[in-house]
Amino acid sequence: MYQVNFSEQAMQELNKLDKLAQLDAIDPITSLRPADIARPREPLGHFRRGSKSLYRLRSGEFRFYFEAKG
């Protein structure tokens, strides 16, 4: 099980959408499994910025950038 925290800016953008569009946008995040993180494939990408290991997840016209911890 994991927890997703959205930044204030991300929440402002999500709140501009109607509820159904919000659910469609975040659906790919709720479907992620540890195996997906271990071996990212499109629509999930992996990159490093400095010492941080970051991920990018495409969801339609949206992009979610996140860090996996733990």
N, C-alpha and C positions, 0 to 999 in steps of 0.2 A: 504494500500500500504506500502511496506517496501523497504529498501535499503540493498544491500549486498555489503560489502567491503571485498576484498581478500587481504591477506598479500602479501608482495613482494615475499616471498618464495612460496606461493600458486600460484601466477601468473606465476612464473618461471616454476613450474611443469605443470600448465595448458598449457602454451605456447609450451611445448614440444610435445603436442598432435596436430593432425590435427584438422581442424575446426569442422568437424562432430563429432569427439570424444569429443571435448570440450563441444559441445552442449549436447551430450548424458550424459556427466559427471555432468553438472550443472542442467540438467532438473529437478531432484528431488527437488532442492532448489527453482526453480521457481514455483513449484507446491504446496509448503507449504502454509497452511492456518493458521490463528490464532487458530482454533480449534485443529489443529495438534500439535501446540506448547503447548496448554493447557493440552492435554492428549496424550503425545507421545507414539507411538507404532512403532514396527519395520516397516521400517528401521530407524526410528528416535528414538534415546535414549536420556535420560536425566540423568545428574549427577551433583553433587556439588563438587567444589574444593574451599576450604576455604569459603569465603562469596559469591563466584560467582556461579550462576546457569548456567550450560553449556549444550550444546546439541551436539550429534554426529549423523550425517546423512550418511548412507551408500549409495553409488552409484556405483554399480559394484565393481571394485577393489579399488575404492577410498573411503576415509572417510573425511567428512567435519566436523570440530569442530567449533562451533560458540556460541555466546552469543546473546540472544534476548534482545533488549533494547526498552523501551517505551511502 
